[in-house]
Every structure is written in C-alpha cells, then in structure tokens.
Amino acid sequence: MQLTQEQEEILQGNQGLGASIAMKIQVKIGESFDAKRMVPITRAHVALSAQEADVWFAEKLLNAGARCKVPPTVNPGFCLAYFKNAGKVSDADAELMQRTHNAYKSLGAILSYNCTPYLQTNVPRFGEITAFSESSATPFINSVWGARSNREGANSALCAAITGLVPEYGLLLDENRLGDVLVEVQADMRSDFEYQLLGYMGKKIGKGIPVFTGLPRRITPEALMNLGAQLNTSGAYGMYHIEGVTPEAPTLDAAFGGQEPARRVIITEDDLQKILEEISEPGERKIDFAMFGCPHLSLSQVQTIAGLVDTKVLKAEMWILTSSYTKDLAIKMGIADVIERAGGHIVEDTCPDQPCWNHLNGQFGVTDSPKCAYYPKRRGINFIIRSLEECVQAALIGEVGR
Amino acid sequence: MSEYVFDGHTISDGCVEGEVLVSRDDIMFYLINPENGVVLEKGHSLEGKSISGKILVFPGGKGSSVVQADGLYQLLMHSNAPKAMIIQNPETVLVASAIIMEIPMVDKLKAPFYQMIKDGDSLRVDATRGVVTKI
C-alpha cells in the first residue's frame, strides 16, 4: 500500500504510540484486501459493547495515548444509573460498564449510546466516506444515504476514528457497490413489521448485494432500519438497493450496472409466514414482558406505543429502549407520562444483549424484532415475535394470541 | 516423507505448526465455549469438536462485529484460541480481530490445498510469508 508522508509518520509514531498502533492495524487490514491507499473519513460510529474484548482494546489504545481525530458516536451498553439503582446488575458487570464509559470518554468519543445514529446524530451525506460499525448502521448509511463505509468491526471503526483514515477497498469503490442478487418481493408489505421478516430472509437471499424490487415507493425510515438490522442477523450485508427508492438504484439497470443479476430470488407471503414461525416461540400463552428497541425505537414508534396504551394499564412489564434524546423529547411531549402511568418504562442508553437483562432468564416476552429475540437467547430469555401493535396489545392483557 | 508447499496470501502475521481441523461452515466464535474450545452451535459441522490449538481451516466468519471479536478474545484469554486460521472469504470483522489479537491468518489457497488437506494433518503456517507447508 502507498502511504503519504503524513500517513507514514503516523505509522512511525510521530503522532504518538496510540495512533501508530491503530494505523498499523489498519494498514494490515488494507493489505489483506489489496487496498492501494488510505483515505480520510469525516464520520465514524463504533459499536461499543462493554464486553471484555471491547474494554481491553479501548483501554489498550487509550493507555498508549490515543485520542479520536474524528469523534465517533457509540452504541449502547446499559444505563448504569438505572440498572445499578434497581439492583439488576452484579458489581463486576457494573464495573465493566464504568470502565467502558471512562475509556471512551477519555478517547474523545461522542457518548451517544445509541445504535441508530444514522437517524439523528451522525447522518452522512451522499458519497461521504465514513467508518461505521453496527449491523443496522452500515447498511443504512450505504443504502439509504448513499454514503460509503465497509462493514467495519467495532475495533476497526475505533482505529479509523483515531487515525481519521480508512484503507480504500470494498464498498468504498464504485465497482463494488453494484447489485448481485435480484430479490423480487411478492409479499404484501403492509407495515414496518413485514420489513423485519423480509430482512430475516438472508438464508434464501444468499451472499452479495441484494436489489429489492416490488416494494412500495414510500417506505418509512423505521422499516428501512428494520430491514438492515435483520439482514445482518440472518446474514452479512454491508449494502442493499431498493429499485426506485434508494439513491444508487433509480432503475434496476443502474443498480446492476447494466449487468445481469448473478441470481434471482422470489420472496412470497408464505416465506415471511414460515420464517416467523421458525424464529418465534409459539404464541397462545401468558407473557411476562414486552421489549422494544433493537434497534433503538424512534420517537414516532414511541408515540405509536403511547397512542395504543392511552389511559389503559399494562398487565405485563414493558421496556422501551431508545436514545437519551428521544427519551428527552418523549418527556417534554408528555408521551413518557402516558407510558409510565400505564406501568411501562422508557430506558435510555441500553441494548437488549446486555447483562442487565439476566433477571429475565426463563421468562417469556414479546418483541417486534427478530434480532431482539436472537441474541438474548444465550441468556435464557424467550421471545414471541409479533408486530409492534400486537405486542402492545399482548402487554395490555398479559397474553399473546396465535 | 515429502513436503507439500502451498502459496497463500498474508492477512495476519506469524509462523506456527499444528494439527488441522477443517470446518465446512462459517464460524461465529461467540458460539464456542471459551473454557474448552468446543463448538456449541447446533447443526454446525464442528458441533462438539474443540478448535483449541488447531490450525483452523474454514470458509469465513459470521455474526455481528461485536460478538465475533469477543468470542475470539475469550478463547485467547483461556488459551483455547486456534493457532492459525486459513480462510476463503475474508471480511473486515474477522480480519481485524485476527490482526488485533495477533493470530496468524492466510487466505487465497488454491484448490489442490483443499483437495489434499484433512483433519489431523500437520501443517506449518508461515503467515508472514503467506506460505503453508504440509509436514
């Protein structure tokens, strides 16, 4: 790889040992993908997780004197104040979250603790070169905004934030952004929920960049957020196109760069029903709780829940996970009052795959997100997957239908 | 005994010798028990087998960025990480984790390597030079 003089100096340690370590890792990554050069980034998002590997790597760079040149937004761990006061986390788990917070704070990260930065806090322009990790974020910024990022790991995105550079390969290059697989959707995409199930069709869609056709022209940001999150739970996708909707796919011809698709896949109503049966626990049972917010709910989704709850009282627990600024808005607008009066909780800065939920071991909940059901499985938490509206109804009566 | 030499491509530096374990399926390191290196994932071609100290030959990685790195890190902390990794489909998440955790990794080995190699073979992986030798 050809480095500029300044990049060579970072590598040699002229900007400190921390930047040199990050640069060395990035040059190795670049060489393994035959990148020819490093290019500057203007934004980054790090999928912080507060797991041991995360803390180890952040502290390693920090102790070597690293600081972020491009301050990244970060993913949620769990809200220390909320769960520590509620006595829901062990001292060891609380300490790990505290160390994560301290390390990222000192590195100069933006402590947004939110996994949907592409909707509010960290929104790139078309063509902007960035380093985004987080499975729902990378496809959103590539596909919906037309910005450019490879499917970074949390660690490689942190290196990019520190050096302000990324190796140029993969989705940063025009020729690698074209579609491979034509996905003809014949199912009726009635609501945002159907996009959760469409995203979970990764096994049928297969490897490559999917180009969806047959979808409505007007698709909500929440539906697109769901689609990307679930594509990366059932498979690994840095980007997708939607004919007539996403900016690099005004036509099918543009999306495929004038080439024939490598494969064609048809998704029917029946496919969506079957995948739902496969990944959801069976319905027709009592439930202990409802959980929303994987990815974090938008204000509009929190409003929808408040509208359904209205003046009623919940029979099951309800947790709504969102960003601290969406929660602030919900408080100002009186939405939070409605939900809390009904017995629900709006919790900021928190992810469903965190030790703060270990107390739900053995319980049954409802969620609208297959990703929310997938990762907490290893904590012994069971989920029935239904639309947002059906989940709220279930929480109101304490049981879920077929 | 004659040696067979195969050319590959460097991803993460290092030179080690060890015993081969071949996986037909992609690997998510989060679903491997760090205490003994045994693959827990249901229906995986390595289910019930230990990857600890092996030269792991597999197509590529899968799963979210976060869990892949932590899975490999936990194996490393328990001294149950693979000695080296030989892959076919590199992606940033797995490549970055191998480089950061200093586990030798190569890719781009050609068909004759895959035709000859089987579980239990002894290999020398000189990832720095991108060369794999059957010994």
Interface residues (C-beta under 8 A of the other chain):
Chain A: I25 K28 I29 E31 S32 F33 A47 S49 Q51 E52 A53 D54 W56 F57 N75 S133 E134 S135 N150 R151 E152 G153 A154 N155 S156 C159 G170 N232 T233 G235 A236 Y375
Chain B: H9 T10 I11 S12 D13 K62 S64 S65 V66 V67 Q68 A69 D70 L72 Y73 Q74 M77 P90 E91 T92 V93 V95 A96 S97 I99 I100 D107
